[in-house]
Structure formats: structure tokens, C-alpha cells
Amino acid sequence: MKRFSLTGTITPALLIITGALLVVLYGILFVLTLQFNYSNRQVGLESALHIAEAGVNYYRWHLAHDPDDFTDGTGQPGPYEHEFTDPQGKALGKYSLEIVEPNLGSSVVTIKSTGWTYQYPKIKRTVSVQYGIPSFARYSFLTNASTWYGAGITINGLIHSNNGIRMDGTNTSLITSAQDTYMCGSETGCGPGYPPPNNTPQQKPGVWGSGGDQGLWQFPVTQVDFDAISVDLTNIRDSALTDGLHLDSSGKRGYHVIFSNDGSFTVKRVDSTSAIRGFSTSGSGLGAEGVGGCRNLDQVITSETTLGTYNVLDNPIVFVEDNLWLEGTVRGRITVTAATFPIQSSQVDVWIPNSITYTAYDGSDVLGIISQDNIFFTRDIPNNFQVDAVLMAQKGKIIRHRYTNDQCRTNIGINPLIGSIKNSLTINGALINYYKSYWNHTYGSTLISGFTTRTVNYDTNLLYAPPPYFPTSGEYEFISWREEK
């Protein structure tokens, strides 16, 4: 009988089972290693992001102490590396900063920060953050004086006064006053000649009236410093001397600047003018405007001499040391200033005899008009009058005089002069003035000079992208954050 030996037959099975176990074990170890590396990578990614943001915070702090330094205190081009430590002083990694300084005339600075850890130096993350100093152009209306917004006016944008505000019109944004209460006088409808209970001067809240969304009224708030603007006028003149166009006194009546839709503007010397009788309220201005009343206004250009044509792109800032007339269609970004020195003892005005419009409303076109004193709309403006600009009257007001008859009388009832009443006023931009601005004049409840409808639309592009070299106020504020891939 044959015998079969079973010795060693279990060995292949053991080898197979052992091999399978090893494969499974190594698979588990491989997955665990991948998971561990992934977790560490995630930690490295998060840590790199925190370090990058720490770099942004550092330079935000740096700008708060030195707002005009964009070289990290070195005076040299970047990037600028700094070590990042934990609260116990242990070095964890580094961040590298690239600072993009504001464009000409802007206040927006871009901080690009790249962070990484020493443990995972190849894992880096980069963030790009923008900060900007708000400009005075962030308001639809900004004034140092008590102001009355009458029925029929619609304002789409912020309103602020360092004094009182009476709002009888419509507002779609915040209205703020620096006063908790103020003494309401004739400038805001309190005193003799007004119906009870406002027929005598009386104390009123900082913001009051029959119109608006009263949930958007806030008072008191911090005052805006108008006196600081005079310092900026010096800087604007110096910028015009180096980066734009500077015009000394004309020796005649002033200058006439006419914008064209091809991105150019023509400058003419105003050789002679003729006068129209007009009325302004007393006590709100300097010189003759402060005296007020009926007087001759030299606003009509009768002869002028062309001096030259210039490009907006090459001359983003124009400084005129004389009276100025402005009109036309603006293409590009430009600021035009009329002022003479010394600021406190001289006076010039800006006249707008025709509409001023943009070719586009996406922020690519913007005009800043700065007058040392007043900005006036002439009598013979178009029936539908439009001004696309930021208007600033640093020591004065923005008005259209009352045009009734040769003696400026108000007792002509419902028979105003032809041309004194216009259909509409539309301002797309902002108005900044020291004294009260106004355009409408009534006799009782009858409009005798001014506009049937008035609309002021705030240009949302102006907050951090104002006209070139336009005065700013405050500190750097956050604008945007994004991660670069």
C-alpha cells in the first residue's frame, strides 16, 4: 500500500496569508501616512495664511504711524521679509511684503503678503489687501453751515453738516449733524415771516424737518475739519507745478476752461465780461457775497483769447490763480482748482455757464472742481442743467443767485423774469461747501428763480477713487481682501 506524505503542505497557505496581511498592513500604513501628511499640509496651509495676514496687519500698523511710507522704512524697493514669532517669542515662519503705492492722485494702497512656516517652507499662501483714506468726496452734501433741504429735492447719498440740518425733501442715505441741538434761524426757516411755530428763532434738534427717512438721521457726530483743506490747496498747487498745468494771474478777468469728449481741454483767457444783476443772501460768505443783496455779477464772457489745448491724461491737475469759468464734456480723471495766495486774504470764484458731463459713468471719468471761495451757476444755463463733478467751495458756497428784475425785487409775484426759472438741476457727484448752498428762491410759496426739480446723485466711485489730488481726511480704511492662487 502506498503512503503519501503531507509534510510542508501548509507552508504555501501561510505564505499567502502572511503576504496578504502584509499588503493590508502596508496599505493601512500608507493611508495613515497620507492622512497624516494631508493633516500636516492643512496645518501648514492654515499657518501660512495666518502668517500672511499677520504681514498685512503689520503694514496696516506701519501706515497708521507713517501714512506716506510705502517702502517699509527702508527707502528701497521690496519685497520686505519679516520673521513671525508666537507670543512666547518662538520663530514660526516668515512673511514677505510687496507694497503697491497709490496711483497718481489716489489714496488706495495695496499690500501683498506671502506667508510660510519653517516646518513647511514650500507651503506658501498669498493675500492681497487694499486700504484707502476716505476723501471729502464721500458725501453727497458736506457743509460747515446750517442747511435747509426743501420739498422737491431728492438726495441719493450721505449728507453731513457741522451745524443744523432741516430736511423737508427726500434722502436715501444717512444724514448726520455734529450738533445735538442748534439755534434755528432764517437760514433754516425760523424767524419773522415764517408760519408758526417757526416764526421766531428757536432751538431745534441737530436734524429735523418733515421729510426724509428719519431712521437715517444721526446726531451728534464728529465734526469735519474744513480748515485743514487750506493746507491741501498748497499741496495741490505744488502738484500742478510738477505733474499738471499751473496758470498764474491772467491780468484780465480770469480763465475759461472748455472740456472736449476726446479727452482734451482748451484754455482761454477771459479778456472782458458783462454784468447781470443778481441777489444773494447776506451773512453767508466773504467780501461782497458776505454782504449779500442785489449787485452786478460779472458772469457773461464778452471777449476771450485762446491760449492752448491740453490732454487730461498729461495734466490730471490744473491750478488757476484767478477766477475761472468751466464747461464741457469730460473724458478722463482731472481736478481743476481756482485759488490764490495767501488763502486767508484773497478771493477767487468759479462760474459754471453750461452743463458739465462725463462720457462714461464707470469711474473712468471724474472731475473735481475746487474753488477757494464760491462756485456759481450763471443765469443763462440750459433749461435742463447737469453737472457731473465733485464741487468744493472751501471758504464759500455753491449757489445760483436770484434773478428777478433789475432791482432784484421779490414782490413780482408769479411773474418772474424769463430765464430765471429752469426746469431741472441734476448733480452727479458731490457738493462740499463752507457756507449754506442754495439755488431756489420763492415769493411766498411761488418759485421766482431756480429749478422746478433738483436731484443730487452720489457717485459711488468717489469714496476711495476721488478726483486726482482731491483732499482726504481720516486714516486708512479696509477696502478689499482676496487670496492669490
C-alpha positions as CSV (number, residue, x, y, z in Angstrom):
1,M,0.0,0.0,0.0
2,K,1.4,3.4,-1.0
3,R,1.8,6.2,1.6
4,F,1.5,9.9,0.9
5,S,3.5,12.4,2.9
6,L,1.6,15.7,3.9
7,T,4.7,17.3,5.3
8,G,5.1,21.0,4.3
9,T,1.7,21.4,2.6
10,I,0.7,24.3,5.0
11,T,3.7,26.4,4.1
12,P,2.2,27.9,0.8
13,A,-1.0,28.8,2.6
14,L,0.9,30.5,5.4
15,L,2.9,32.4,2.9
16,I,-0.2,33.5,1.1
17,I,-1.9,34.6,4.3
18,T,1.2,36.4,5.6
19,G,1.6,38.1,2.3
20,A,-2.0,39.3,2.3
21,L,-1.7,40.5,5.9
22,L,1.5,42.4,5.0
23,V,-0.2,44.0,2.0
24,V,-3.2,45.1,4.1
25,L,-0.9,46.3,6.8
26,Y,1.3,48.3,4.5
27,G,-1.9,49.7,2.8
28,I,-3.2,50.8,6.1
29,L,0.1,52.4,7.0
30,F,0.2,54.1,3.6
31,V,-3.3,55.5,4.1
32,L,-2.4,56.7,7.6
33,T,0.8,58.3,6.3
34,L,-1.2,60.1,3.5
35,Q,-3.8,61.2,6.1
36,F,-1.1,62.4,8.4
37,N,0.7,64.3,5.7
38,Y,-2.6,65.8,4.5
39,S,-3.3,66.9,8.0
40,N,0.1,68.4,8.4
41,R,-0.3,70.1,5.0
42,Q,-3.6,71.5,6.1
43,V,-2.0,72.8,9.2
44,G,0.8,74.3,7.1
45,L,-1.7,75.9,4.8
46,E,-3.6,77.4,7.6
47,S,-0.5,78.6,9.4
48,A,0.9,80.1,6.2
49,L,-2.4,82.0,5.8
50,H,-2.3,83.3,9.3
51,I,1.3,84.4,8.9
52,A,0.4,86.2,5.6
53,E,-2.4,88.0,7.3
54,A,0.0,89.0,10.1
55,G,2.1,90.7,7.5
56,V,-0.9,92.7,6.3
57,N,-1.7,93.7,9.9
58,Y,1.9,94.7,10.4
59,Y,1.9,97.0,7.4
60,R,-1.5,98.4,8.3
61,W,0.0,99.4,11.6
62,H,3.0,100.9,9.8
63,L,0.8,103.1,7.7
64,A,-1.1,104.3,10.7
65,H,2.2,105.7,12.0
66,D,3.7,106.7,8.7
67,P,0.9,107.0,6.1
68,D,3.2,108.2,3.3
69,D,5.8,105.4,3.6
70,F,5.4,102.6,1.1
71,T,9.0,101.1,1.4
72,D,8.7,99.6,4.9
73,G,11.0,102.3,6.2
74,T,13.9,101.3,4.0
75,G,13.6,103.7,1.1
76,Q,14.3,100.7,-1.1
77,P,12.1,98.6,-3.4
78,G,10.6,95.4,-2.0
79,P,9.9,92.7,-1.2
80,Y,10.4,93.1,2.5
81,E,10.8,90.0,4.7
82,H,10.0,89.7,8.4
83,E,10.1,86.9,10.8
84,F,6.9,85.8,12.5
85,T,7.0,84.7,16.1
86,D,4.4,83.3,18.5
87,P,3.5,85.1,21.8
88,Q,6.3,83.3,23.6
89,G,8.9,84.6,21.1
90,K,9.4,81.3,19.2
91,A,10.1,81.9,15.5
92,L,7.5,80.0,13.4
93,G,8.0,81.3,9.9
94,K,8.3,84.4,7.7
95,Y,6.2,86.8,5.6
96,S,7.3,88.7,2.5
97,L,5.6,92.0,1.7
98,E,5.1,93.8,-1.6
99,I,3.6,97.3,-1.3
100,V,1.9,98.9,-4.3
101,E,1.7,102.6,-3.6
102,P,-1.4,104.6,-4.6
103,N,-1.7,105.7,-8.2
104,L,-1.2,109.4,-9.0
105,G,-3.8,111.4,-7.1
106,S,-5.4,108.3,-5.4
107,S,-5.2,107.1,-1.8
108,V,-5.6,103.4,-2.3
109,V,-2.6,101.3,-1.3
110,T,-2.3,97.5,-2.0
111,I,-0.5,95.2,0.5
112,K,0.5,91.9,-0.9
113,S,1.7,89.5,1.8
114,T,3.1,85.9,1.3
115,G,3.5,83.7,4.4
116,W,5.1,80.3,5.2
117,T,6.3,78.3,8.1
118,Y,9.7,77.0,8.8
119,Q,8.3,73.5,9.2
120,Y,6.7,73.5,5.7
121,P,8.7,76.2,3.8
122,K,7.4,75.1,0.5
123,I,3.7,75.6,1.5
124,K,3.0,79.3,0.9
125,R,-0.1,81.4,0.7
126,T,-0.5,85.0,-0.6
127,V,-3.2,87.6,0.2
128,S,-3.7,90.9,-1.4
129,V,-5.5,93.6,0.7
130,Q,-6.4,97.2,-0.3
131,Y,-6.7,100.1,2.1
132,G,-7.6,103.7,1.4
133,I,-8.0,107.1,3.1
134,P,-11.6,108.3,2.5
135,S,-11.8,111.6,0.6
136,F,-14.0,114.6,1.3
137,A,-15.9,113.4,-1.8
138,R,-17.6,110.6,0.2
139,Y,-20.5,112.8,0.9
140,S,-23.3,114.0,-1.5
141,F,-23.5,117.1,0.7
142,L,-20.9,118.2,3.1
143,T,-21.2,121.7,4.7
144,N,-20.0,123.7,7.7
145,A,-23.2,125.7,7.9
146,S,-26.8,125.1,8.8
147,T,-28.7,123.8,5.8
148,W,-32.3,123.5,4.6
149,Y,-33.2,120.8,2.1
150,G,-36.6,121.8,0.8
151,A,-39.5,119.8,-0.5
152,G,-38.9,118.7,-4.1
153,I,-35.2,117.8,-3.7
154,T,-34.0,114.2,-3.8
155,I,-30.6,113.3,-2.4
156,N,-29.1,109.9,-3.0
157,G,-26.0,109.8,-0.8
158,L,-24.6,110.9,2.6
159,I,-25.3,114.3,4.0
160,H,-23.3,116.0,6.8
161,S,-23.3,119.4,8.4
162,N,-21.2,120.7,11.2
163,N,-24.3,122.7,12.2
164,G,-28.0,122.0,11.9
165,I,-30.0,120.4,9.1
166,R,-33.6,120.8,8.2
167,M,-34.8,118.1,5.9
168,D,-38.1,118.6,4.1
169,G,-37.0,116.7,1.0
170,T,-36.2,113.0,0.3
171,N,-33.0,111.3,1.4
172,T,-31.9,107.7,0.7
173,S,-28.8,107.6,2.9
174,L,-27.5,108.8,6.2
175,I,-28.0,112.4,7.3
176,T,-25.6,113.4,10.1
177,S,-25.0,116.6,12.1
178,A,-22.2,117.5,14.5
179,Q,-24.8,119.2,16.8
180,D,-27.1,117.7,19.3
181,T,-29.3,120.9,19.1
182,Y,-28.8,124.2,17.3
183,M,-30.5,127.6,17.1
184,C,-32.7,127.6,14.0
185,G,-32.7,131.0,12.3
186,S,-33.9,132.3,8.9
187,E,-31.4,130.1,7.1
188,T,-33.4,127.0,8.0
189,G,-36.9,128.5,8.2
190,C,-37.2,130.0,11.7
191,G,-37.9,133.7,12.2
192,P,-40.3,136.5,11.2
193,G,-42.2,135.8,8.0
194,Y,-42.3,132.0,8.6
195,P,-45.6,130.3,9.7
196,P,-46.0,129.3,13.4
197,P,-44.5,127.7,15.3
198,N,-41.3,128.6,13.4
199,N,-42.0,132.4,13.3
200,T,-39.2,133.1,15.8
201,P,-35.7,131.7,16.1
202,Q,-35.7,128.6,18.3
203,Q,-33.7,125.6,19.4
204,K,-34.1,122.6,17.2
205,P,-32.6,119.1,17.1
206,G,-29.4,118.7,15.1
207,V,-31.5,117.2,12.2
208,W,-35.2,117.9,11.9
209,G,-37.9,118.5,9.3
210,S,-40.9,116.9,7.6
211,G,-39.2,114.8,5.0
212,G,-36.6,112.1,4.6
213,D,-36.3,108.7,6.3
214,Q,-35.9,109.7,9.9
215,G,-34.4,106.4,10.7
216,L,-31.3,107.6,8.8
217,W,-30.9,110.7,10.8
218,Q,-27.9,110.6,13.2
219,F,-26.6,113.4,15.6
220,P,-24.4,114.4,17.1
221,V,-21.4,113.0,15.3
222,T,-17.7,114.2,14.9
223,Q,-17.1,117.5,13.1
224,V,-15.3,117.7,9.7
225,D,-12.3,120.0,9.8
226,F,-12.7,122.5,6.9
227,D,-9.7,124.5,8.0
228,A,-7.4,121.5,7.0
229,I,-8.4,122.0,3.4
230,S,-6.3,125.2,3.1
231,V,-3.2,123.1,3.7
232,D,-4.2,120.8,0.8
233,L,-4.5,123.7,-1.6
234,T,-0.8,124.4,-1.2
235,N,-0.1,120.7,-2.0
236,I,-2.4,120.8,-5.0
237,R,-0.6,123.9,-6.4
238,D,2.8,122.2,-5.9
239,S,1.5,119.1,-7.7
240,A,0.2,121.2,-10.6
241,L,3.6,122.7,-11.0
242,T,5.3,119.3,-11.3
243,D,2.6,117.0,-12.7
244,G,0.0,119.2,-14.4
245,L,-0.8,122.7,-15.5
246,H,-0.4,125.9,-13.5
247,L,-1.8,129.3,-14.6
248,D,-0.7,132.5,-12.9
249,S,-3.0,135.5,-12.7
250,S,-4.4,136.3,-16.1
251,G,-4.0,140.1,-15.7
252,K,-7.6,140.3,-17.1
253,R,-10.9,138.7,-15.8
254,G,-9.7,135.1,-15.4
255,Y,-9.6,131.9,-17.4
256,H,-12.2,129.8,-19.4
257,V,-11.6,126.0,-19.5
258,I,-13.7,124.0,-22.0
259,F,-13.6,120.2,-21.9
260,S,-14.0,118.1,-25.1
261,N,-15.1,114.5,-25.3
262,D,-11.8,113.4,-26.9
263,G,-10.0,113.8,-23.6
264,S,-8.6,117.3,-24.2
265,F,-9.4,120.7,-22.8
266,T,-8.9,124.2,-24.2
267,V,-7.8,127.1,-22.0
268,K,-8.8,130.7,-22.9
269,R,-8.0,134.0,-21.2
270,V,-11.2,135.9,-20.4
271,D,-10.4,139.5,-21.5
272,S,-13.8,141.1,-20.7
273,T,-17.1,140.4,-19.2
274,S,-20.5,142.0,-18.8
275,A,-22.7,142.0,-15.7
276,I,-26.1,140.7,-14.7
277,R,-27.9,141.9,-11.6
278,G,-28.4,139.1,-9.1
279,F,-29.3,138.7,-5.4
280,S,-27.7,136.6,-2.7
281,T,-28.4,136.2,1.0
282,S,-26.4,138.3,3.4
283,G,-24.2,136.8,6.1
284,S,-23.1,133.7,4.2
285,G,-19.8,134.3,2.6
286,L,-16.8,136.6,2.4
287,G,-16.4,140.0,0.8
288,A,-19.3,141.2,-1.4
289,E,-21.0,137.8,-1.2
290,G,-21.0,138.0,2.6
291,V,-22.7,141.4,2.4
292,G,-25.2,140.0,0.1
293,G,-28.1,141.8,-1.5
294,C,-28.5,142.9,-5.1
295,R,-25.4,143.6,-7.1
296,N,-23.7,143.4,-10.5
297,L,-22.3,139.9,-11.3
298,D,-19.6,139.8,-14.0
299,Q,-20.5,136.4,-15.3
300,V,-21.0,136.8,-19.1
301,I,-17.9,136.4,-21.2
302,T,-17.8,139.0,-24.0
303,S,-14.3,138.5,-25.3
304,E,-11.5,135.9,-24.8
305,T,-8.2,134.7,-26.2
306,T,-7.3,131.1,-26.8
307,L,-4.1,130.1,-25.0
308,G,-3.8,126.4,-25.8
309,T,-5.2,122.9,-25.8
310,Y,-4.1,120.2,-23.4
311,N,-4.7,116.5,-22.7
312,V,-6.4,115.4,-19.5
313,L,-4.1,112.3,-19.3
314,D,-1.0,114.5,-19.3
315,N,-2.5,117.2,-17.0
316,P,-4.5,115.5,-14.3
317,I,-4.3,118.6,-12.1
318,V,-4.9,122.2,-13.1
319,F,-4.3,125.1,-10.7
320,V,-5.6,128.5,-11.7
321,E,-4.6,131.6,-9.7
322,D,-7.6,133.6,-10.9
323,N,-11.4,133.5,-11.5
324,L,-12.4,130.5,-13.6
325,W,-15.2,129.6,-16.0
326,L,-15.8,125.8,-16.6
327,E,-17.9,123.8,-19.0
328,G,-17.9,120.9,-21.5
329,T,-17.7,117.1,-21.7
330,V,-15.0,115.4,-19.6
331,R,-13.1,112.3,-20.6
332,G,-10.6,111.1,-18.0
333,R,-9.8,112.0,-14.5
334,I,-8.9,115.6,-13.6
335,T,-9.1,118.2,-10.8
336,V,-9.3,121.9,-11.6
337,T,-8.6,124.4,-8.7
338,A,-9.1,128.1,-8.6
339,A,-7.2,129.7,-5.7
340,T,-4.7,132.5,-4.9
341,F,-2.3,133.0,-2.0
342,P,-2.3,133.9,0.8
343,I,-5.5,131.9,1.1
344,Q,-6.9,133.9,4.1
345,S,-6.7,137.3,2.4
346,S,-7.6,136.7,-1.2
347,Q,-10.7,135.7,-3.1
348,V,-11.5,134.0,-6.4
349,D,-14.6,132.3,-7.7
350,V,-15.7,129.6,-10.2
351,W,-18.5,130.2,-12.7
352,I,-20.3,127.4,-14.5
353,P,-22.2,128.8,-17.5
354,N,-23.1,125.5,-19.2
355,S,-23.6,121.8,-18.4
356,I,-20.6,119.6,-17.5
357,T,-21.0,116.0,-18.3
358,Y,-18.9,112.7,-18.4
359,T,-18.5,110.4,-21.4
360,A,-18.8,107.4,-19.1
361,Y,-20.1,106.7,-15.6
362,D,-18.0,103.7,-14.6
363,G,-15.4,105.7,-12.6
364,S,-13.1,106.3,-15.6
365,D,-14.3,109.9,-15.9
366,V,-14.2,112.2,-12.9
367,L,-13.9,115.9,-12.4
368,G,-13.0,117.7,-9.2
369,I,-13.8,121.5,-9.0
370,I,-12.2,123.2,-6.1
371,S,-12.8,126.9,-5.5
372,Q,-11.0,128.9,-2.8
373,D,-14.3,130.8,-2.4
374,N,-17.5,130.3,-4.3
375,I,-18.9,128.2,-7.1
376,F,-21.8,130.0,-9.1
377,F,-24.2,128.7,-11.6
378,T,-24.9,131.5,-14.1
379,R,-28.3,132.8,-15.0
380,D,-28.3,131.6,-18.6
381,I,-27.6,127.9,-18.0
382,P,-29.5,125.3,-20.0
383,N,-33.1,124.6,-19.1
384,N,-32.1,121.1,-18.0
385,F,-28.8,121.8,-16.3
386,Q,-26.5,119.0,-15.4
387,V,-23.2,119.0,-13.5
388,D,-21.1,115.8,-13.3
389,A,-18.4,116.7,-10.8
390,V,-17.3,117.0,-7.2
391,L,-17.8,120.6,-6.3
392,M,-15.9,122.1,-3.4
393,A,-16.2,125.7,-2.2
394,Q,-13.6,125.8,0.5
395,K,-14.4,129.2,2.1
396,G,-17.7,129.9,0.3
397,K,-20.9,128.4,-1.1
398,I,-22.3,126.8,-4.2
399,I,-25.3,128.8,-5.4
400,R,-27.4,130.2,-8.2
401,H,-28.3,133.8,-7.5
402,R,-31.8,135.1,-7.6
403,Y,-32.6,136.7,-10.9
404,T,-35.8,138.6,-11.0
405,N,-35.6,142.2,-12.3
406,D,-33.0,145.0,-12.4
407,Q,-33.6,145.8,-8.7
408,C,-33.7,142.2,-7.6
409,R,-37.2,142.8,-6.1
410,T,-39.2,139.8,-4.8
411,N,-42.6,141.5,-5.0
412,I,-43.2,140.4,-8.6
413,G,-45.4,137.6,-7.5
414,I,-46.0,135.0,-10.2
415,N,-44.3,137.0,-13.0
416,P,-40.6,136.1,-12.7
417,L,-38.1,137.1,-15.5
418,I,-37.9,134.8,-18.5
419,G,-34.8,132.6,-17.9
420,S,-34.8,132.9,-14.2
421,I,-36.6,129.6,-13.7
422,K,-35.1,126.4,-15.2
423,N,-36.7,123.0,-15.5
424,S,-34.2,120.8,-13.7
425,L,-30.9,120.6,-11.9
426,T,-29.1,117.3,-11.8
427,I,-25.8,116.9,-10.0
428,N,-23.9,113.6,-10.3
429,G,-21.1,113.7,-7.8
430,A,-20.8,115.6,-4.5
431,L,-21.1,119.1,-3.0
432,I,-18.8,120.4,-0.3
433,N,-19.2,124.0,0.9
434,Y,-18.4,126.1,4.0
435,Y,-21.5,128.3,3.9
436,K,-25.0,127.3,3.0
437,S,-25.6,126.5,-0.6
438,Y,-28.9,127.2,-2.4
439,W,-30.4,127.6,-5.8
440,N,-34.2,128.2,-5.3
441,H,-35.8,131.5,-4.4
442,T,-39.5,131.8,-3.6
443,Y,-42.0,134.6,-3.1
444,G,-44.4,133.1,-0.5
445,S,-44.9,129.6,-2.0
446,T,-44.2,130.7,-5.6
447,L,-40.9,129.8,-7.2
448,I,-39.5,133.0,-8.8
449,S,-35.9,131.9,-9.5
450,G,-34.3,128.5,-9.5
451,F,-35.2,125.0,-10.6
452,T,-38.5,123.1,-10.7
453,T,-36.9,119.8,-9.8
454,R,-33.5,119.2,-8.2
455,T,-31.7,115.8,-7.9
456,V,-28.3,115.1,-6.4
457,N,-26.9,111.6,-7.1
458,Y,-23.8,110.5,-5.3
459,D,-21.1,108.9,-7.5
460,T,-20.2,105.7,-5.6
461,N,-16.8,105.6,-7.3
462,L,-15.6,108.6,-5.3
463,L,-15.1,107.1,-1.9
464,Y,-11.6,105.7,-2.5
465,A,-11.1,106.9,-6.1
466,P,-11.8,110.6,-5.8
467,P,-10.6,113.1,-8.4
468,P,-6.8,113.3,-8.6
469,Y,-5.2,115.1,-5.6
470,F,-8.5,115.7,-4.0
471,P,-8.3,116.3,-0.2
472,T,-8.7,113.3,2.0
473,S,-9.5,113.0,5.7
474,G,-9.1,110.4,8.4
475,E,-7.0,107.2,8.4
476,Y,-6.6,104.2,6.1
477,E,-9.7,102.1,6.0
478,F,-10.2,98.5,4.7
479,I,-11.5,98.2,1.1
480,S,-11.0,94.6,-0.1
481,W,-9.3,91.2,0.6
482,R,-8.5,88.4,-1.8
483,E,-6.2,85.4,-1.8
484,E,-4.0,84.9,-4.8
485,K,-3.6,81.4,-6.1
